[in-house]
Amino acid sequence: MVPLVLAEAPLPPPPPPPPPSLPITEHPVLVLSLMYIAVPLRGAAVQSSTASGWTAGRAIDGSCSSGTDSCTHTSEMDNPWWRLQLDGVYRVSVIEITNRNVARDRLDGVEIHIGNSLVNNGNDNPRCAIIHDVPDSLTQTVHCWGMEGMYVNFYKPFNTTALTLCEVKVYGGRNPFYQSKSSLVGAAVQSSTYLGWIAGQAIDGSCSPDGKDRCSYTGQMDNPWWRLQLDGVYRVSVIEITNMYSTRKWLDGVEIHIGNSLVNNGNDNPRCAIIHDVPDGLTQTVHCWGMEGVYVNFYKPFNTTYLMLCEVKVYGGRNPFYQSKSSLVWGWVYECDIWLG
């Protein structure tokens, strides 16, 4: 739970690091000592299977050539994946992916997951993005907005196919984070309001799920949503959600999205998690691993239903973030000579 403030690649080189004893004061109460990354750190890659010697490490060899000696290739299989293990826990801001022109469509629908768990080979970690096929674009750039993790996975679920990657560059950084012990403040709105159960009742400080003066409640509608606008851009680490026992099931399948866009009422921002019904669990805790945004949305897509929330508490913080200009994987900056294979 170490969120940082947005940085995007490429950036100019960070300034020389201060002496270890020199603090940087950003807040009257908090003293932050920044850690700069002078040399990118190495990582190790593995994949679900290997076809014809196209090993996982070839996606981090520094070459964007589309030759057989420069790309990875799994066998054709169910749900193929490729995983990069960094040498520590980082805030990942940007990932650049290069593929062969002839195999470019294999990236369509591939999910990128970032986190610290190896459950399901790391493919159950929070999702940063889904890649889509872009005609005539061999290299794509994906923003992960400071998501935290040691593992970066490329995963193609619900498919029997092969996965090919010619080059993966991961950019990011890490430094200390000081999180408020109090939940963040903001203003709430929702897609509709039922019988006066307004959106703000989900952030009134009361976790009592026993009355209409304590919970938010939309009307029955397609794809209901509730949105919290924070008072600034934050790295969100943890969200606690309380609901009424009798309507707990309405939270099952609700998505939590965090970001800075109001496209589709904010529901198209990166997704942190999907909530599942937990029997006898009125309060659930969701980890968002430092995702950045001013908007926190609860969204139930593909459903005609109600959305009720009795209390939402969002925890996080913000501080300076310094990103290496080089990829985290290797100790040098390299250019890609792309072969249109």
Secondary structure by P-SEA (a helix, b strand, c coil): cccccccccccccccccccccbbbbccccbbbbbbbbcbbbbbbbbccccccccccccccccccccccccbbbbccccccbbbbbccccccccbbbbbbbcccccccccbbbbbccccccccccccccccccccccccbbbbbcccccccbbbbcccccbbbbbbcbbbbbbbbbbbbbbcbbbbbccccccccccccccccccccccccccccbbbbcccccccccccccccccccbbbbbbbcccccccccbbbbbccccccccccccccccccccccccbbbbbcccccccbbbbccccccbbbbbcbbbbbbcccbbbbbcccccccbbbbbbcccc
